[in-house]
Amino acid sequence: MPELPEIESLRREQAEHALNRRIAGVDLRDPERLRGARPDDLTAALSGFHFDSVTRHGKILFLGVSSGWKLAIHFGMNGHIALYGEGGAEPEHTRLVLDFADGGRWAFADMRRLGWVELTDDIAAYLRSQEVGPDALTLDAGSFAKRVGGKRGAIKSALMDQATIAGIGNVYADEILFHAGIIPDRPAHDLDDPALNRLHGEMQAILREAADRGGFHGELPACWLYHRRGDTGHCPVCGHTLNTRQVGGRTSYLCPACQT
């Protein structure tokens, strides 16, 4: 599932290649991927206009349209955006295609059909309606401690709760906790101030570095837990055999020697 770094990488790509290009055509291949509006509404909001801004909040991308609308994109398990030239290869499982007047194309593809697009004219109100909390990269240490430190459940579940903090999923929650030296099923309210400060610092550092490296599609550091997922290999720090545990219904990878 794309998480904050992957969406941030997409945001940067859209900012560089998708803005200020007039949209000449809208082809909604899968109307069920559009929520809260009719296909004709989407066409009216986009056709003849251009994207003039792009922002991200958590795992949601917002493309501002010169018509005044914002196109909110939820990526589900494996949604992505492709930009390609006329005659270029369209990605498989494309759900929405925009034709630019300059001959280029923009496509939203989603193999498992768990993502969607939606129109909004107010991002802040939209986030409230979706019960999305503050973005993980905007939280200072004090705000982070207040939102996370009082939770009664597992710390990993608190990190993944999008109403508490937006942007972190299963993979980066494990990575952050590994670098902070905290086991994923430790109760959040058991963490003292130094542990919460350490966790906040690692959260910021991991997410920023992953975004700068292109996320899952880039080259994440060899010392990260990410490369040991999917097997019970050895800790990249101490060499101990990794363990897995179920936390909140998700498989969690951890080093029982480095994490307490």
C-alpha positions, 0 to 999 in steps of 0.5 A: 500500500502506498504510504506517505513517502510514496505519495510525497514522491508522486506529489513532487512528480506531479508538481514538475510534470502535470501543472499548467497543462490544459486538460482537453479530455476526460475519460472515466473508465471506471465510474465506481472509482468516482465518489460524491459526484457524477461523471458529468460533474468530473468532466465539467470540473476538469475539461478545459482547465488545468492543474495549478497546484498539488498538495499532499496530506497523509496518503491523500493527494490533492490536485488543484484545478483552475476551475476552483475544484480540487481532485482528491486521490485515494490510492487504496492498496496499489493505486498510482498515477502515470504520465506518458506521451502520445502513443506511449504505453498506458498502464494496466488497470487504468481507471481514469485518463486525462488528455492534455492539449499538448498531446500528453496523458495522465492516468490513474491506475488501480489494479485492485479497485480500492482507490478512488477520486473525489471532488472538493472545494475545501481541503480542510473541510474534506479532511474533517469529513474523512476524519483524517488527523494531522499529517505525520510530517507537520506534527511537532514533538509535543503534539505528537506526544499528546496524540499518541502518548495517551492511547491505550492500545499498541503503539503500532496501532496508534501510528497507523490510525489515520485519525490520530496521525495521517500517512503511516501504514504497516511498512513504515510503522514497523520501520519507525519502531525498529529505528526507535527501538520499540516493539510494535505491541508495546502499549502507547501509554507506557512510553515515557517522554524520552521514548516518545521524543525518540519515536517522533524523531525517527518518524520524521527522519524515516519518512523524509528520507524515504520520500527523498529516495522515492519510497518503495520504488527507490533505493531505501537504505540497506540497513533498513528493516524494509529489505528483510520483510517477507522472511524471518531473516536477520536484524541488519543492526545486531544480526539476531533472527527477526520475529513476526507478531500480529498487531491490530490484525497486521503482520509486524516485523521486529528484532527482539534484541533491539526493540523493547 
